[in-house]
Every structure is written in C-alpha cells, then in structure tokens.
Amino acid sequence: MLTIEVTATIGCTPAELLEFVMDARRYALVDRKIHPVLWVRRDGKVTEFAFRARVAGLPGPVTVSRMRLTPGRRVDVALAPAPANRLGRVFSEFDASFVCVPVAGGTRLVRTLNFRFRGWLRWVEPLLRRRVTAEVEEEVRLAKRHLEGAGGAEGK
C-alpha cells in the first residue's frame, strides 16, 4: 500500500477548511489530481463528484469519488460504489481523509491518501511515492494560501 500523509497548520477554523474540501469545484483549484471536475452532487454531508484523475502527472480514467463530512472533524473520501470506477478498480483501490483539530492559530490538518495497487502493479508504489508526496504537499500549501486569504490558485 502507498500511504501519503502531510500535516500543516492552517489559519482558519476546522469548519471553514472542511467546507472548502466538500466543495469539489473550489477544492480542485488547489488539487491538480482532481482537475477538471466534471460534475458534482451534494446531499447534506455527502458530496459525490466526477473528475479526470491525474496522479504523479499520469492521466487516469474518469473517476467518481464520494466524500463524507463529519462536521468540525473530518472528511473521508473513497471511490464511489459500483457501477462507477470499474476501470479504475482494475488497477487499484483508493481512500483518503482530511482530519482537522483546532489548535492555537487555526486548524491542524492531517491529509492522508491510501492507494492499494493490485498485486501485479505493486512495483509502482516506490516509483510513485516521491512524486505523489510532492503533489500532496503542493495541494496542502495551496489550500493554506487560499484559506488564509492569499489566493494562489490562479491558472489551475
């Protein structure tokens, strides 16, 4: 399994950060892996959205993700259930989270992504680790800049 974890303190409330994440179109401004977003459906604490996946600079199939909000605490992300993501599941399974803890000066964010490649593809994990880690670090840095009011997502 390839697990990437990035931690940062962001100058906003957990609710502000999590609401930003739950708005897939806005969040795609800071996350190249989910850009472009093709459609979004939100029903309360659940957002489902489709996007053209791109991980480590490599294009992937159209992917449908489902995000579930635990207010003030976290957003959990997983592939939407079948029949969505049939092609993607041939290669891997995926889940991710945004865990927020209020701290002095804002919110401590722990951003985690887990990729479980099929046996015949596990050899790619060490090759992807550095590149995906850099992508997630950039994503969190841009989210911080955006939420702290400096913008920084232009041109994406």
C-alpha positions as CSV (number, residue, x, y, z in Angstrom):
1,M,0.0,0.0,0.0
2,L,1.2,3.5,-0.8
3,T,0.3,5.9,2.0
4,I,1.0,9.6,1.8
5,E,0.5,11.9,4.9
6,V,1.0,15.6,5.0
7,T,0.4,17.8,8.1
8,A,0.0,21.5,8.3
9,T,-1.5,24.3,10.4
10,I,-3.9,26.5,8.5
11,G,-5.2,29.8,9.8
12,C,-8.9,29.0,9.7
13,T,-11.5,27.0,11.6
14,P,-12.0,23.3,11.0
15,A,-15.5,24.1,9.7
16,E,-14.1,26.5,7.1
17,L,-11.4,24.1,5.9
18,L,-13.8,21.1,5.7
19,E,-16.4,23.2,3.8
20,F,-13.7,24.2,1.3
21,V,-12.9,20.5,0.8
22,M,-16.5,19.5,0.4
23,D,-16.9,22.0,-2.5
24,A,-15.1,19.8,-5.1
25,R,-15.0,22.6,-7.7
26,R,-13.4,25.0,-5.4
27,Y,-11.0,22.4,-4.0
28,A,-9.9,21.4,-7.5
29,L,-8.4,24.9,-7.7
30,V,-5.7,23.7,-5.3
31,D,-5.6,20.0,-6.1
32,R,-4.3,19.1,-9.6
33,K,-5.1,15.4,-9.0
34,I,-8.9,16.1,-9.3
35,H,-8.8,18.8,-12.0
36,P,-11.0,19.2,-14.0
37,V,-14.1,18.4,-12.1
38,L,-16.8,17.2,-14.5
39,W,-19.9,17.2,-12.2
40,V,-20.8,17.5,-8.5
41,R,-23.8,16.3,-6.5
42,R,-24.1,17.3,-2.8
43,D,-26.7,16.0,-0.4
44,G,-26.1,17.3,3.1
45,K,-22.9,15.7,4.5
46,V,-22.1,13.7,1.3
47,T,-20.6,15.0,-1.9
48,E,-20.1,12.8,-5.0
49,F,-18.2,14.2,-7.9
50,A,-16.5,13.1,-11.2
51,F,-13.1,14.2,-12.4
52,R,-10.3,13.3,-14.7
53,A,-7.8,11.7,-12.4
54,R,-4.1,12.7,-12.7
55,V,-1.7,11.2,-10.2
56,A,2.1,11.7,-10.4
57,G,1.5,13.5,-13.6
58,L,-0.1,10.4,-15.2
59,P,-3.6,10.7,-16.6
60,G,-6.1,8.2,-15.3
61,P,-9.7,7.3,-16.1
62,V,-12.7,9.4,-15.2
63,T,-13.1,8.8,-11.5
64,V,-16.1,9.3,-9.3
65,S,-15.3,10.0,-5.6
66,R,-17.6,10.2,-2.6
67,M,-16.8,12.5,0.3
68,R,-18.5,12.2,3.7
69,L,-18.3,15.0,6.2
70,T,-18.1,14.6,10.0
71,P,-18.8,18.2,10.9
72,G,-15.9,20.0,12.6
73,R,-13.7,16.9,12.5
74,R,-13.0,15.3,9.1
75,V,-13.9,14.4,5.6
76,D,-13.4,10.9,4.4
77,V,-13.0,10.2,0.7
78,A,-13.5,6.9,-1.2
79,L,-14.2,5.7,-4.7
80,A,-18.0,5.8,-5.3
81,P,-19.6,2.3,-5.3
82,A,-20.2,0.3,-8.5
83,P,-21.0,0.7,-11.2
84,A,-18.8,3.8,-11.0
85,N,-15.0,3.3,-11.3
86,R,-15.0,-0.1,-12.9
87,L,-11.9,0.7,-14.9
88,G,-10.0,2.3,-12.0
89,R,-10.7,-0.6,-9.7
90,V,-8.9,-2.9,-12.2
91,F,-5.7,-1.1,-11.1
92,S,-6.2,0.0,-7.5
93,E,-8.4,0.9,-4.6
94,F,-8.2,4.3,-3.0
95,D,-9.3,6.2,0.1
96,A,-8.2,9.5,1.7
97,S,-9.0,11.8,4.6
98,F,-8.8,15.3,5.8
99,V,-8.6,15.2,9.6
100,C,-8.9,18.6,11.4
101,V,-8.0,19.5,15.0
102,P,-8.5,23.1,16.3
103,V,-5.2,24.5,17.6
104,A,-3.9,27.9,18.6
105,G,-3.8,30.0,15.5
106,G,-6.1,27.8,13.4
107,T,-6.5,24.2,12.4
108,R,-4.1,21.3,12.3
109,L,-4.8,19.4,9.1
110,V,-3.6,15.8,8.6
111,R,-4.1,15.0,4.9
112,T,-3.8,11.2,4.1
113,L,-4.1,9.3,0.9
114,N,-4.0,5.5,0.6
115,F,-3.5,3.7,-2.7
116,R,-3.8,-0.1,-2.8
117,F,-2.5,-1.3,-6.1
118,R,-3.4,-4.8,-7.4
119,G,-0.6,-7.4,-7.0
120,W,0.6,-7.1,-10.5
121,L,1.1,-3.3,-10.1
122,R,2.6,-3.1,-6.6
123,W,6.0,-2.5,-8.1
124,V,4.9,1.1,-9.0
125,E,4.4,2.2,-5.3
126,P,8.1,3.1,-4.7
127,L,8.2,4.9,-8.0
128,L,5.2,7.0,-7.3
129,R,5.9,7.8,-3.6
130,R,8.2,10.9,-4.1
131,R,6.1,12.4,-6.9
132,V,2.7,11.9,-5.1
133,T,4.1,13.2,-1.8
134,A,5.2,16.4,-3.6
135,E,1.8,16.7,-5.2
136,V,0.0,16.4,-1.8
137,E,2.5,18.9,-0.2
138,E,1.7,21.4,-3.0
139,E,-2.0,20.8,-2.6
140,V,-1.9,21.5,1.2
141,R,0.4,24.5,0.7
142,L,-2.1,26.0,-1.9
143,A,-5.1,25.2,0.3
144,K,-3.4,27.0,3.2
145,R,-2.6,30.0,1.0
146,H,-6.2,30.1,-0.3
147,L,-7.9,29.7,3.1
148,E,-5.6,32.3,4.7
149,G,-6.6,34.8,2.0
150,A,-3.6,35.0,-0.3
151,G,-5.3,33.3,-3.2
152,G,-2.6,31.3,-5.0
153,A,-4.8,29.0,-7.1
154,E,-4.8,31.1,-10.3
155,G,-4.3,29.3,-13.5
156,K,-5.4,25.9,-12.4
